[in-house]
Each structure stands twice: as structure tokens, then as C-alpha cells.
Amino acid sequence: QVQPVESGGGLVQAGGSLRLSCAASGRTSSRYAMAWFRQAPGKEREFVTGIRWSEGSTYYADFVKGRFTISRDNRKMYLQMNSLKPEDTAVYYCALTDTIGPITSSRYEYWGQGTQVTVSS
């Protein structure tokens, strides 16, 4: 069973930075894509950024372009978050899929438990 596990969340002041990590068991050869989603209180979960595993192509929501960077190594995925804003406050989820399809949709089969990111003003 594939189980993504997030780490790296916390409390930071506006303008600060955080780096999230996601580790997932299972064969990376079958991994199609991984992504970060977030859900703020009272709001629906939304796509933040994703990466197509084999070739490394990346996708970003407009509201994080220029501030967040997704990357990966052989086994883990990372999210570098710079210039954080209070509206970035949310639970951030790591997601993984082995099936071909849209990177930005929430169709991922495997989800982490989430890590809280809180940005104070």
C-alpha cells in the first residue's frame, strides 16, 4: 500500500519561507505524478502544484507562480514556499497517482494526512 507522508509544516511570519517534503513507499517506476493540494478552513481543497514523475515537468496554480517551487529526487517530492502570505494558511496534502491523466485534478489515488502551514501577518 502506497502511503504518502508529509513533513515540514509549521508557523511562519508573512514574507517567510517553508519547505515541505513528501515521502511515499512503493515503486517509483510506476509513479505517474505527484502533487501538492491545500485546504483552508471553510474552503474546498485546491491544486497548488504538481510534477510528472518521469520527465519532471511541473505545473503551478496561478496564485503560487513565482513564489513556490516543486521538485523531486529519486524518492521524495518537495515544495519550497517563499514570500508566504496569510492567505497561504492551510493544510497541505501530498498526493500520488500511478495513472495517466490531468495533473491538476484531484483524481489522485493516494493521499497523505496533511501538514499544517500557518502564516501570521
VODREN-241669 format. One record per residue (C-alpha): x, y, z. Coordinates in nm, 4 decimals, always signed. Layout:
N
        X        Y        Z
        X        Y        Z
...
// end
This chain:
121
        X        Y        Z
  +0.0000  +0.0000  +0.0000
  +0.1364  +0.3376  -0.1030
  +0.1176  +0.5946  +0.1747
  +0.2476  +0.9460  +0.1201
  +0.3759  +1.1169  +0.4347
  +0.4210  +1.4930  +0.4530
  +0.6604  +1.6829  +0.6783
  +0.7885  +2.0370  +0.7201
  +0.4810  +2.2396  +0.8027
  +0.4723  +2.4989  +1.0770
  +0.4170  +2.8600  +1.1733
  +0.5924  +3.1372  +0.9841
  +0.5551  +3.5125  +0.9504
  +0.4351  +3.6710  +0.6310
  +0.7211  +3.7004  +0.3848
  +0.8950  +3.3969  +0.5285
  +0.9706  +3.0558  +0.3811
  +0.8963  +2.6915  +0.4494
  +0.9947  +2.3689  +0.2788
  +0.7602  +2.0743  +0.2738
  +0.8648  +1.7193  +0.1960
  +0.6660  +1.4155  +0.0914
  +0.7919  +1.0599  +0.1113
  +0.5975  +0.7714  -0.0366
  +0.6617  +0.3992  -0.0384
  +0.6179  +0.1895  -0.3480
  +0.7916  +0.1556  -0.6810
  +0.8813  +0.4890  -0.8365
  +0.8897  +0.3214  -1.1784
  +0.5099  +0.3033  -1.1712
  +0.4637  +0.6554  -1.0389
  +0.2984  +0.8878  -1.2915
  +0.2676  +1.2110  -1.0973
  +0.2747  +1.3692  -0.7554
  +0.1180  +1.6910  -0.6442
  +0.0502  +1.9281  -0.3594
  -0.3023  +2.0345  -0.2730
  -0.4183  +2.2547  +0.0103
  -0.7360  +2.3168  +0.2033
  -0.8026  +2.6256  +0.4102
  -1.0735  +2.6364  +0.6781
  -1.4161  +2.6670  +0.5220
  -1.2810  +2.6260  +0.1690
  -1.2571  +2.3440  -0.0792
  -0.9339  +2.1622  -0.1407
  -0.7400  +2.3172  -0.4273
  -0.4493  +2.2239  -0.6506
  -0.1226  +2.4010  -0.5716
  +0.1452  +2.2371  -0.7865
  +0.2282  +1.9035  -0.9451
  +0.5095  +1.7198  -1.1162
  +0.5048  +1.4495  -1.3801
  +0.7422  +1.1994  -1.2290
  +0.9292  +1.0521  -1.5246
  +1.0287  +1.3705  -1.7079
  +0.9926  +1.6212  -1.4283
  +0.7543  +1.8624  -1.5983
  +0.5868  +2.0901  -1.3493
  +0.2536  +2.2663  -1.3153
  +0.1529  +2.5533  -1.0885
  -0.1642  +2.7252  -0.9808
  -0.1552  +3.0920  -1.0747
  -0.1658  +3.2050  -0.7139
  +0.1733  +3.0442  -0.6341
  +0.3669  +3.1108  -0.9534
  +0.6933  +3.2832  -0.8760
  +0.6698  +3.2019  -0.5043
  +0.6513  +2.8225  -0.4758
  +0.8779  +2.5647  -0.6380
  +0.8114  +2.1939  -0.6663
  +1.0988  +1.9476  -0.7052
  +1.1833  +1.5840  -0.6525
  +1.4713  +1.3488  -0.6064
  +1.4694  +0.9724  -0.6618
  +1.2059  +0.9067  -0.3990
  +1.0762  +1.2295  -0.2426
  +0.8872  +1.5366  -0.3547
  +0.9467  +1.8833  -0.2135
  +0.7677  +2.2159  -0.2023
  +0.9750  +2.5256  -0.1415
  +0.7438  +2.8073  -0.0379
  +0.8818  +3.1623  -0.0390
  +0.7181  +3.5014  +0.0159
  +0.4416  +3.3353  +0.2140
  +0.1181  +3.5244  +0.2678
  -0.1505  +3.4833  +0.5347
  -0.3825  +3.3501  +0.2650
  -0.1432  +3.0577  +0.2150
  -0.2521  +2.9279  +0.5540
  -0.3960  +2.5800  +0.5006
  -0.3419  +2.2103  +0.5472
  -0.1134  +2.0979  +0.2667
  -0.1618  +1.7490  +0.1259
  +0.0714  +1.5348  -0.0785
  -0.0937  +1.3215  -0.3456
  +0.0312  +1.0498  -0.5777
  -0.1057  +0.8714  -0.8816
  +0.0098  +0.5806  -1.0940
  -0.2416  +0.6502  -1.3706
  -0.2166  +0.8805  -1.6679
  -0.4420  +1.1843  -1.6565
  -0.4658  +1.5528  -1.5707
  -0.2073  +1.6699  -1.3218
  -0.4225  +1.9464  -1.1776
  -0.7354  +1.7499  -1.0932
  -0.7940  +1.5810  -0.7585
  -0.8134  +1.2300  -0.9075
  -0.5059  +1.1050  -0.7213
  -0.5411  +0.7605  -0.5621
  -0.3082  +0.8125  -0.2687
  -0.3169  +1.0976  -0.0195
  -0.1148  +1.1935  +0.2844
  -0.2618  +1.3024  +0.6146
  -0.1633  +1.6630  +0.5572
  +0.0648  +1.9102  +0.7271
  -0.0466  +2.2443  +0.8687
  +0.1057  +2.5638  +0.7332
  +0.0168  +2.8800  +0.9206
  +0.1317  +3.2232  +0.8029
  +0.0901  +3.5073  +1.0501
  +0.0504  +3.8684  +0.9425
// end
